[in-house]
């Protein structure tokens, strides 16, 4: 069986939530959907945790200390922010 993708699992989870919110299904079916929803939720959380750890690894400096970088959605996929740009990021989020 091919590996489940995060996006597919999230899509299935959203459909399950919608069905459960409608409330027009039998108890047995509700329980089955609930169990599947819990499994998918745990799977999605695990994938998000893995992605967060990868991002932290990528943002660590040469000395192993995590360097906070501001999120800039305007940066295209081919560009990366400069880690050693010399710009200080204050703890209060002020520039």
N, C-alpha and C positions, 0 to 999 in steps of 0.2 A: 504494500500500500504506500503511495507517495506521501512524503512529509506534508503535514498540514501547514498552510501558510497563515500568518497572522491576519491578513485582510479577509481571507475566507472564513476563518473562525469568528472574527468580529461580525461579519455579515450574518452568519448563522445565528450568532448570539442575539443580534438585533431582531431577527425574525422570530426567535423563540420568545423574547420579551414581548413583542407585539401580540403574539398568539396568547400568551398568558394574561396580558392586560385586557384582551377582549373578554376573557372569562367564559366563552361559550364552548368549552371542551370538558370532557369527562375527567373525573378525579384521577384515574389511572394515567390518562394521557398527560394531564397536568404534572403529575409526579415524574413521569418519564422525561418530559420537556425540562422540568426544573433540574433534574439530575444532569441532563445534557448541558444545560445552561451553566451549571456550576463547573462542569468539566471544561467547557469552552472559556469561562471566565478565568479559571486557574491557568489555562494554557496561554491566554492573552496576557495575563499578568506576568507570567514567566518570560514570555517573549519581550515584553516591555522592560523588565528588569535586566535581561541580557543586553538589550539595546542600550540601556542607560550605562551599564558597565563598560560597554565598548566605547561609548562617547567619552566617558571619564578617562579611559586609557588613552584615547586619541588626544585629549586635552591636557594630559600631564606633560609638564616640562621635562627638560633633560635631567633635572635633579629628582624627578618623581613626585613633585608637588603639583597638585591640581591647580591649574590656572583658570579662573573663571573667565569666560569669554561672553560678551553680549551676543544675544541671538539677533541676527540680521537676516530676515527672510528675503531681502532684496538681493542678497548675494546669489549669483547663479551657481548651478551645480558644479561647474568646473573650477570655481574659485574657492579658496579657503582663507579665513581671516588670519592675519599675521599674529603668531603667538608671541613673538619678541618685538612687537611694534613699539615698545617703550611707553605705551599709554598706561597710566595707572587707573585701576578700577577701585573706587572707594567702597568700603563695606556698606555704606548707606545707599549705594547705587547712583551716587552723584558723579558727574563727569568733571 
